[in-house]
Amino acid sequence: MRILIVEDEISLNKTITEGLNEFNFQTDVAENLKDGEYYISIRNYDLVLADWMLPDGSGLEIINQVKNKSPRTAVVIISARDDAESEVEALRAGADDFLAKPFDFNVLVARIEARLRFGGTNLIEIEDLVINPDEEKITYKNQEIELKGKPFEVLTHLARHRDQIVSKEQLLDAIWEEPELVTPNVIEVAINQIRQKMDKPLNIATIETVRRRGYRFCYPKGV
């Protein structure tokens, strides 16, 4: 899962990033609102962690951009403001959670995990198709499908963002730890494996190719 951290305090930024990486989260880091908005425009995230007070604006301004692009993406606001009124303001602005500084890192991780579960980003159930990212397991009408590794991750990412067309570049950024070291052809290979190992045997279609734009999750037909 990929998380965007928007925090201008360098030491805290580094602590959060290193800590989340140890929990196997992929992270991108921005130190101001402008850079945070840029990352959101080019990548898909499972969660955005944003500081309220940034050098060039308020972290609350990022919420609408995130939700307009992907309503399923959770937004957690962190802030030195620790009064109840501030928490209410953040939640009413559309944030999924609020955490006052200073906070215990383990509490932050627990909040993030809870938000991801609450947002439905773990178990994905679409009619007869069930995708369980935690166990790397897919079942269709109670039949288990043998799809592992990167093809599984590609399918999962597309299913999580099934209201969007996702480009090859976005898939590389979201799934590969060093996307600049691989070619976009690996996406085609993964998509082909999904179709050969899953779609063809089950006589279903899960991935639609959108010419010159990328891919879209299309199960069931019409999604």
C-alpha positions in Angstrom: 0.0 0.0 0.0 1.2 3.5 -0.8 1.0 6.4 1.5 1.7 10.1 0.8 3.2 12.1 3.7 2.8 15.8 3.6 4.8 17.3 6.5 7.3 20.2 6.5 9.0 19.3 9.8 12.0 17.4 8.3 12.9 15.3 11.4 9.2 14.2 11.9 8.9 13.6 8.2 11.9 11.3 8.3 10.7 9.4 11.4 7.3 8.7 9.9 8.7 7.7 6.6 11.3 5.3 8.0 8.8 3.9 10.5 6.1 3.2 7.8 8.6 1.6 5.5 9.5 -0.9 8.3 5.8 -1.8 8.2 6.1 -2.4 4.5 4.2 0.6 3.4 5.5 2.4 0.3 5.8 6.1 0.9 6.2 9.4 -1.0 7.1 12.5 0.8 6.2 16.2 0.3 7.3 19.1 2.5 4.7 21.6 1.3 1.2 21.8 -0.1 2.2 22.4 -3.7 4.3 19.3 -3.9 1.6 17.2 -2.1 -0.9 18.3 -4.7 1.5 17.4 -7.5 2.0 13.9 -6.1 -1.8 13.4 -5.8 -2.2 14.5 -9.4 0.2 11.8 -10.8 -0.3 8.9 -8.4 -2.9 6.8 -6.6 -2.7 6.5 -2.9 -4.4 4.3 -0.3 -3.9 7.0 2.4 -2.7 10.6 2.6 -1.2 11.8 5.9 -1.1 15.6 5.9 0.0 18.2 8.4 -2.5 21.0 9.0 0.0 23.9 9.0 2.2 23.9 5.9 4.5 26.6 4.7 2.3 27.4 1.7 -1.2 26.7 3.0 -3.3 24.4 5.0 -3.3 20.6 4.8 -7.1 20.7 4.8 -6.9 22.1 1.3 -5.6 18.8 0.1 -8.7 16.8 1.2 -11.0 17.8 -1.7 -8.4 17.0 -4.3 -7.9 13.6 -2.8 -11.6 12.8 -2.5 -12.5 14.1 -5.9 -9.9 11.9 -7.5 -10.4 8.8 -5.4 -13.2 8.8 -2.7 -11.8 5.6 -1.2 -8.5 7.2 -0.3 -8.3 8.0 3.4 -7.0 11.3 4.6 -5.5 11.6 8.1 -4.7 15.1 9.4 -2.0 15.6 12.0 -1.6 18.9 13.8 -0.1 20.7 16.7 -3.6 22.1 17.4 -4.9 19.7 20.0 -8.3 21.2 20.9 -11.6 19.6 20.2 -12.7 22.4 17.9 -9.8 21.8 15.6 -10.5 18.1 15.4 -14.2 18.8 14.6 -13.1 21.3 11.9 -10.8 18.8 10.2 -13.4 16.0 10.2 -16.1 18.4 8.8 -13.6 19.4 6.1 -13.7 15.7 5.0 -10.7 14.2 6.8 -11.2 10.6 7.8 -9.2 11.0 11.1 -7.3 13.6 13.1 -4.2 13.1 15.3 -2.7 15.8 17.6 1.0 16.2 17.9 3.0 15.0 19.6 1.8 11.4 19.1 3.1 7.9 19.7 4.2 6.3 16.5 2.5 3.0 17.3 -0.8 5.0 17.7 -0.2 6.5 14.3 0.3 3.1 12.7 -2.8 1.7 14.4 -4.9 4.7 13.2 -3.6 4.2 9.7 -4.3 0.5 9.7 -7.8 1.1 11.1 -8.5 3.7 8.4 -7.4 1.3 5.6 -9.6 -1.4 7.0 -12.5 0.9 7.4 -12.1 2.2 3.9 -12.4 -1.3 2.5 -8.8 -1.4 1.2 -8.1 -4.8 2.7 -10.8 -7.4 1.7 -12.4 -6.5 -1.6 -15.7 -8.2 -2.4 -17.4 -7.6 -5.8 -20.3 -9.9 -6.3 -18.8 -13.5 -6.6 -15.2 -12.2 -6.7 -13.3 -11.8 -3.4 -9.7 -10.5 -3.2 -7.9 -10.8 0.1 -4.6 -8.7 -0.1 -3.5 -9.8 3.4 -3.4 -13.5 2.4 -2.7 -12.9 -1.3 -5.7 -14.9 -2.1 -8.5 -14.7 -4.7 -11.7 -16.7 -4.7 -14.5 -16.7 -7.3 -17.7 -18.5 -6.4 -15.7 -20.2 -3.6 -13.1 -21.4 -6.0 -9.5 -20.3 -5.2 -7.5 -18.7 -8.1 -3.8 -19.2 -8.4 -2.6 -15.7 -9.0 0.4 -14.4 -7.0 3.1 -11.8 -7.0 3.0 -8.7 -9.2 -0.1 -9.8 -11.2 -2.0 -10.2 -7.9 -0.9 -6.7 -6.8 -1.8 -5.2 -10.2 -5.3 -6.8 -10.0 -5.7 -5.6 -6.4 -4.7 -2.0 -7.2 -7.1 -1.8 -10.2 -9.9 -3.3 -8.1 -9.3 -0.7 -5.4 -9.5 2.1 -7.9 -12.2 0.6 -10.1 -13.8 3.9 -10.7 -10.7 5.1 -12.5 -8.5 4.5 -15.5 -5.0 3.8 -14.2 -2.0 4.4 -16.5 1.0 2.1 -16.7 3.1 4.8 -15.0 0.7 4.9 -12.1 0.7 1.1 -11.7 4.5 1.1 -11.7 4.6 3.9 -9.1 2.1 2.2 -6.9 3.5 -1.4 -7.0 7.2 -1.4 -7.8 9.5 -0.1 -5.2 11.9 1.3 -7.8 9.7 1.9 -10.8 12.4 3.8 -12.7 14.4 0.5 -12.9 11.7 -1.4 -14.8 10.0 -0.9 -18.1 6.3 -0.4 -18.7 6.3 -3.8 -20.4 6.1 -5.5 -17.0 2.6 -4.2 -16.7 1.6 -5.9 -20.0 3.1 -9.1 -18.7 1.1 -8.9 -15.5 -2.1 -8.1 -17.2 -1.6 -11.0 -19.6 -1.1 -13.4 -16.6 -4.3 -12.1 -15.0 -6.2 -12.9 -18.2 -4.6 -16.3 -18.8 -4.7 -17.6 -15.2 -8.0 -16.1 -14.1 -10.2 -14.5 -16.7 -9.9 -17.2 -19.4 -10.4 -20.2 -17.2 -13.4 -18.6 -15.4 -14.8 -17.0 -18.6 -15.0 -13.6 -17.0 -13.3 -10.2 -17.8 -11.7 -8.2 -15.0 -9.3 -5.8 -16.8 -10.2 -3.5 -19.7 -7.5 -1.9 -21.8 -8.3 1.7 -22.5 -6.3 2.7 -25.5 -3.4 5.2 -24.9 -4.6 5.8 -21.3 -4.1 2.6 -19.3 -6.4 0.0 -17.7 -9.7 -0.1 -15.9 -11.2 -2.8 -13.6 -14.4 -3.9 -15.4 -15.8 -6.8 -13.3 -18.7 -7.2 -13.3 -19.5 -6.0 -16.8 -20.4 -2.4 -16.8 -18.4 -1.3 -13.7 
